[in-house]
Amino acid sequence: MNDVTSRVQEIAARATALYSRPTVALEIVRLAGEPQVDTRAIKECIEQDPALTGKILRVVNSSFFGLRREVADLNQALALLGVKPLKLLVLGFSLPDEMFAQMAAEQLEWYWTTTLTRAVAARLLCNELWQQDGDEALVAGLMQDIGILALLRELGPPYARLLSGVIDQRADLAALERDSLGFDHVELSAALMRQWHLPQRLIDAVAAPKHIDRLAKLISPDADLARVLHLAEMLAQVVSQRRLSVLPDLLDAGGAYRDLTKGRLLVLVEKLQPQVDQLAEVLAVELPRDRNYVQVLTSAHEQMSELTEELASSMRQHRSEDQAYTELLSEARDLTRAMQLFLHGARTPTTAGTPVTDSASGHAPHARPDVGKTLARAGIENCVGVVALLQQLSAIVPLSRARRQELSLLLLESQSDNLLADAHFDPTPQVRRALEAVCRDHLRGDFAIVPLTASQMAAVLPNCERRAAIAVANDVIGQVTGGTVRQPAPAATQAFTLSAGVATVAVVPKNFDPWRLVESAERCLYAARVCNTNSVKSIEI
């Protein structure tokens, strides 16, 4: 078990101990899994929880389910719906109330808006595009974000501040979590679902990596549920979080998975909001009244059609999503500190408070060593390496703009894994040789390698898209740590890790400041470093 997995498991175990899954839900799972299902035992089990019984009957009787006659009791619900849908409803609507205790009103509203939109969208996608029953997809959508609740409880104010920043800036929460913690809340949700012994099919759908190419190639019969959940998540981000930049990925994934066109998407969204409102009313959840999913989708389509070079140029004067992302990431250092405290048994206070700081300096702890100091604007004139890097970038930026080519910057840093490592062993020459070899083999044009400090170097990669730059970083790490470049030496004395940060500007706008590329790559390098393992983090500006 690697370090990241152990962190996730530890938080899941702690959260499970604090928030035991209601006995009724666990018993329903057991009864429904028996070879001969006893419907009477299931009914009697649900009736042990009057509040849950009332909630289930309200949901079943709502227009959300569209039954032709009113259901008066659980016997009728079982007869009309069957055991499986009723079991799924129990699982989806029996989260412990204590899990929501740490959420501020704004966060709670954001959570429920996203969660209900995703859940209903998953159900609609199953029904409309896959012609399948959507009850499993509904519950998977409801469960996917429970990791947010556990992180709020365990990491306290630092995570609450990150969540508030994500809401304000409409940023990518999961990406920020991976860059600051090494994992995201969805991974934690899947771990919690395992602890609660939920159906494996639901766990697999939530845990599946949400990558279009990978999901499109899966041929397992359970892959459809993961695809549905991926589309539902992106749709919820567009219409409920107003992250309009996600729409192109949504359309790409929809086309790859199930021939989802713009027209079909609009029809789905027209049905989506009324059903979300119905489910929210049944669950007594207050959602924002000024929501208009169709209007948001229309705005996203308009933004896609207007994304010209002039718009890209003007983005420097506006607060772009990537700028907001890098700013939030730089402010997340106290979240990394909170995770360290958690892992060492000192829980962060769960009441609102000031950011975690170093008592001696008054600054956020775990300030970035070496690169953070090297790239600080105040001392940049004193660093020959960074001055040389900026000179290289300043020469390349206008050429990349004129040729309409992508421009990537890769930062690499080596760190010793062993406090007893041989002080005379320096991996930097091996890293540089590997970097030069990989760049020559994989890139279509010139490149420049610039030493920064004793343990860090930069590679300026013109005409290199983000994925290609990530591939270069991964190949270098694989060569150096895999033994093809590294000199033979005892593992105990020569062990080290490589961290890499990649920043790419896909369309170089007018008057582009090269410092933005350096700063973005440095923040990604910091995020890779805190993973404490060979790691690559990247961002596109």
N, C-alpha and C positions, 0 to 999 in steps of 0.2 A: 504493500500500500504506500503510495507516494505521499509527500507532505501535504499537497492540496487536498487529496482524498481524505486524509486523516483529519484535516481541519473541518471539512464538511461533515464527516461522520461524528466528530466531537460535538459540533453545534447541534446536529440532528438528535443525538442522544440526550443532550441537555434539554432541548426543547421538548422532546418526547416525555422526559421525566416531569417537566413543568406542566405540559399540556397533554395529559393522557387522552387518547382518542376515546370518545364516549363509548361506554360498554355496549350500548345498543348497536352502534355502528359495527363494532368488531364482531358481535354475535350475529348480526345480519349477514356479514361476509361469510362467516362459518356456515350458517344454515343454508345460505344460497349455494354454497359450494358442495353440499352433500349430493351423492348420486341420486337419491330420492328426496326431492325438495318437499319439505313439510310446510305448506302455505299457512296452515293454522299456527304453527310455531313462530313463523315469521311475523304474522299479524300480532300475536300476543307479545312478541319481543318489542315491536315498534310501539305498542300501546303502553309500554313501561315508561315511555318519555312523552307525557302529554303535550309539551311544547313542540316537540318534533312531529308528533302526530298531526297537530293543528297546522303546522307549516307545510307538511306533505299534502294534506287535503286542500289547503289553499292553492298550492301550486297545481295540483291535478285538476282543480275546478276552474282554473284561470283559462282565459282564451289562449294562453301560451300552449296548452296541450290540445285545445280544440275538440274536447269530447262532446258528444251530442247531448248528453244528459248529465245532470249534477250527480256527483259522487258524494254519498252521505257518510260512508265509513270505509275503513280499510279493506273490508271484504269486497266491496264493490271496486275499490281501487285495484286490488289484486286481480279481480276478474277481468276488468277492462284493460289494464295495462300489462299485467303479467308480473312475474317475480323479478326479472332482471331490471326493467325500468324502475320499479319501486326500490330495489336495492341500490341502484345508482343514485336515486334521489336522496336516499338516506345518507349515502356517502358524501354527496355534494353539499348537503345542507346541515351537517352536524359538526361543523368546526367549533372548537371550544371558544366561547365568548371571550375568555381571558386573553386570547391571542390578539384581540383588537385593542386591548387596554392602552398600549403604548402609542397609538396613532393619534396625531393631532387631527383636527377636523378637516383641514385641507388635504392631508395625506389619506385619510379614510375615504373622502369623496373621490380622490384620484384612484385609489385602490379599487373601490367598488365599480366605478365607471369603466375602468380598463378590464376588470375581471368579468363583469357581466357582459360587456360588449364582446370580449373574446369567447366566452362560453356560448352565447347565443349565435355568434358568427360561426363557430365550429359546428353547431347543430344545423344551422342553415346550409353550410357548405356540404355537409354530409347528405342532407336531404336533396339539395338542388343539383349538385354536381356529381356526387357519387351514387345517388339514388339508394342510399343506405339509411338505416335508423341512426339518429343522431344523439341518442341519450348518452352513450359512452363519451362522445366528443364533448358534449355539454359538461359532463363532470370533469373530464380532463382539463377543460378550459377553466373551470372553477378552482381546480386544485393547483394550477401551474404557479401561482404567485404566493403560495403560503410561506415560501422561504423568506419573503419580504417581512412578514410578521415576526418570524423567528429572529431575523437579523436585527430588527428594531429592538426586540427584547434583550438580545445578548450584547449588542454593541452600543446601544443607547444613543446619546446625543450626536456622536460623530456620524452615525448612519442616518439619523433623522435629518441632519443638515444636508447630507448628500442627497437624500430623497427630496427634500425641499428644493434643492438646486436643480435637480432633474425635472421636477414639475415646472419650475419657473422658466427654465431654459429649453424645455422639450428635448432633453438629451437622451442618449441611449443608456438606460440604467444598467443593463446586463454588461455592456462593454466597460463601463466605469467600474463596476464591481470586479470584473476579471482583471482589469489593469491595477486596481488598488488592493484587492484581496487575494487574487489568484483563482477565484471561482466566482460564479454568479448565483443569484437567488434561485434560479430554475434548478440548478444542480442540487441545491439544498432542499428544494421542494420534493424532488424525486427521492432523496435520502429520507425525508420525513415520511413520505408515502410508504417506503419500504419498512420503516420502523412501525408504522401503523398497520402493516400487512394488507395493504390495499391490493386490488387485482393487478397482476404483473403486466397485463396488457396496457393498463392506464399508466403505470410507472414507466414502461418502455416508451410510450408516446411522449410523455413529458420529458424524459431524459434524453431522447434522441437529439443528436447535434443538429441544429437548424441551419444546414447548409444545402443550398438548392441542388448543386451537382450531386452531392452524396444521397440526398433523399430521393431525387429523381431516378437514381439507378437501383434503389432497393426493390427487390422482388418478393420480399416476405409478405404474407397475407396481412400482417399487422402494420405494414409500412403506411398504408392509407391513413390510419389514425394520426400518425406523426406528421404526414403531409398536411392533413386537415388542420391540425393544431398550429403548424407553422404559418399557414395562410391566415388563420384566424388571429394569430398574434400580430402579424403585420397589418392586417385590416384594422384591428383595435388601435394599434399605434397611429395609423393614419387618421381615423375618424374620431377617436376619443381623446388621444393625446395630441392630436394635430401635428404630428411629425410628418409633414407633407413629403419630405425627401425620401420616405420609405416606399412611396407608391411605385416607382420603377421596379424595385425588387419584388414587390407584391405581384405586379403584372408578369414579370419574368418567371417567378415561381409558379404562378397560376397557369401560365402557358405550358410550363414544363410538366406540371403535375396533372392538369385536367382541362386543358383548353379553355382557361378563363380569359375572356376578352373584356375590353372596357365596357361594352354593352351589358354583358352578363354581370359584371361587377356592379354596375349601377342598379340593375334590377335587384341584386342581393341587398345592397345598401338601403334601397327604398323599403325593403321588408324588415331590415335589421333594427332600426331605432324603435319602431312600435313594439317589437317583441322584447327589446331590452327594457323599455318602460314598463311593460306588463310584468316582467319578472322582478324588477325593482320594487314595484308596488306590492307584489305578493310577499316579498321578503322584507318589506318595510324599510327599504334602503333609499336614502335621499340622494338623488343625482342632480347635477346642475341643470337648471331649467333652460338655459340658453343654448343647449346642444342642437346642432342641425347637421346630421351625418351626410346628407346628400349635398348640402352646400359646401361642407369641408372637402368632400371628394371632388366636387366641381372645381374648387380652388386648387386642389392638388394637380388636377389635369391641366388647368391653365398655367400653373407654374412650370409643369413639364414642357409645355409647348413654347413658353417664353424664355426658356433657359438658353440664352444666346451668349455670345462672348461679351456683349455689353453688360449683361446682367452679372456675369462672372467678375468683370472688372469692378462693378459697383459694390460687390459683396465686401470689399475691403472697408467700405464706409459703414457697413451694417454688421450686425452681430450674427455671424453665420453659425451654423450648428457645430462645425468643427472648432471654431474659436471658443464657443461655449463649452464644448467637451474638454478641450485642453485646459481651460481655466478651472473647470470643476475638478479635473484630475489633479491639478496642482494644489488644490485646496483639500484634497482627500488624505493628506498625510496623517492627520489625527485619526482617521479611520484605520489606517495601517497600524497605528499605535494601539488602538482599541482592540484590534485582532490579536496583537502580541499579548496584551494584558489578559484577554480571554484565554489564550492558549496556556498562559502561566497561572491560571486560576484566579486572577484578580478581575472580577467583572466590572465593566464600566457602569457608572450610575445610570439609572434609567429615567431620572428626572431631567428636565431641561437645565442646561448649564452652559458654562463657557467652554470654548475649545480646549482640548487637552494640550498643555504646554509644558516645556521644560522649565522647572522651577528656577534654575540658575539663570537661564538666558531669557526666559519669557517667550521663546519662539516655539513653534510646533516641533515636537520631537521627531527623531529620525530624519533630520534635514539631510538632503541629498549630498553625500560626500563627493569629492573630486569633480564630477561633471557639474553638479549644482554650483560649486564654487567657480569652476572653470568658465562656465557659460553665464555667470551672473553679469549683468550689464555693467555694474559698477567696476568690475575688475577686468573687463574684456581686453583693454589695451595692454595689460600685463601678460597676456597669454598668447605667445607666438603661434601656437597651434590653431587656436580659434581664429586669430586674425587671418592666418593662411587659409583656413576653411572658408571664411566669409569672402576672401578674395576670389577663391575658386568659384563659389556660388554666384558672386556678382558678375563673373565673366560668363557663366553658363546660363543664367536666368534669361537674359535677352535672346540668346540663341534658341533656347527651348521655346520661348514665346513665339519667335519668328517662324520656327519650324512646326509649331503646334504639337509639340512633343511633351510627354509627361517628364517630370523630374523627381527623382527620389534621392533621399539622403539616408544612409545607413550608419548608425553608431554602434560600435562593438566595444564591450568591456569584459576583461577577464578578471575572475576573482578566485582566490584560493579557497578550496573546500576544507582545508586542514590547517589548523593553527600550528602544526608541527612541520608544515611543508618546508622543503629545502629553500632557504632564502636566496640561493644562487640560481635556482631554476626560474627562468623567465619565459612564459608561454608566448609573449608578444611576437617574436620573430616567426614562430610557427603559425600564429593567427594571421599575420600579414601575408605570409606565403600562400596560405590557404585562400585568403580573400582575393589575392591577385589571380590565382589559378582559376577560382570559381568565376570571377568576373570575366576573365578571358574566354572561358568556355561557354558562358551563358548569355553574355550581353551582345547587343548588336552594334555597339559603337565604342567610343572612348569612355574612360572612367578615370577618376582621380582618387588616390588614397592619401589621406592626411593624418599623420600622427597628432594626437591631442595631448595625452599624458602618458605616464609610464605604462598604464594598463588600458588605455583607450585609444581608438582610432576611428576615423570617419571615412566613408566611401561616398563620393559624389557620383550618382548614376544617372546620366542623361538618357532620354528615350527609354526609360525603364518604368513600367507601371508598378503599382503597389504589390500585386501578386508576385511579379518577377523579383522584386527587391526582397520580399519575404523568402522566396525560394533561395536566393543567394545567401541570405542570413542562415537559413536552415542547413544548407549544404556546407557552409563554413563550420557551423557548430558540429555537424555530423562528422566532417573530416577531422577536425582538431580533437574533439573529445572521443572520436571513435578509433583513433590510433593510426590513421593513414598518414597524418602529418606529424603527429606528436612523437617525440623521441622516446624510445623505450626507457622506462624508468619505473621504480616501485610505485604502485598505486598509492601507498600510504603517504609518500612524500611529494608526489607530483600532481595530485588531484586538484582540478580547478573547474570552474564552470564559466560558460560564456553567456552573457546577456546581450540582447540586440534590440535597438529601437529603430523603427523605420517610419519616415514621414514622406508622403508623396503629394505633389501638387499635380492634379490631372490636367488642369487648364491654367496655365500661368497668366494671370491678369496683368494689366498695365501697372507700372509702378510697384511691382511685387517686392516686398521687403524680404531678402534672403534670411534675415534673422528669424522670421516666422517658421521657416523650414527647420532651422537649427533648434529652435525652442521646442517645436512639436516633437522632433526626433528625440531630444533629450528627455522630455517627459515620458515618452514611450520606453526609453531605456530605463528610467527610474522604475516604471511599472514592471518591467521585465526583471529588474534586479530584486525587487521585493518578493518575487516568487521563490527565490533561493534555489533555483534549478536552471538548467539550460533553457532559455526561454526567448521568444521573439514577440514583441508587441508592436503594433503599427497603427497608423492613422492616415487618412486622406484629407488634405486641406481643400 
